């Protein structure tokens, strides 16, 4: 009985160390503050939307915007029509 308990204890310790050493990092876009819309549109052709549910109020657009709240918030000044899409084209 003591032998089984020792084996179970050793397995438990080994498993806890193996699970604790694994770290998962989520890939997220780097937040960049662009000087103007021309610079932003080189990277994001359709501009940057704050969320996937926002609608364009500035007219017809050619490209679909990239969705990122962090990038939009850093470049909020470039959203001239205040529709939560910066530099839409």
HELIX and SHEET records of a PDB file:
HELIX    1   1 UNK A    2  UNK A   20  1                                  19    
HELIX    2   2 UNK A   37  UNK A   43  1                                   7    
HELIX    3   3 UNK A   69  UNK A   74  1                                   6    
HELIX    4   4 UNK A   76  UNK A   78  5                                   3    
SHEET    1   A 3 UNK A  66  UNK A  67  0                                        
SHEET    2   A 3 UNK A  48  UNK A  49  1                                        
SHEET    3   A 3 UNK A  85  UNK A  86 -1                                        
END                                                                             
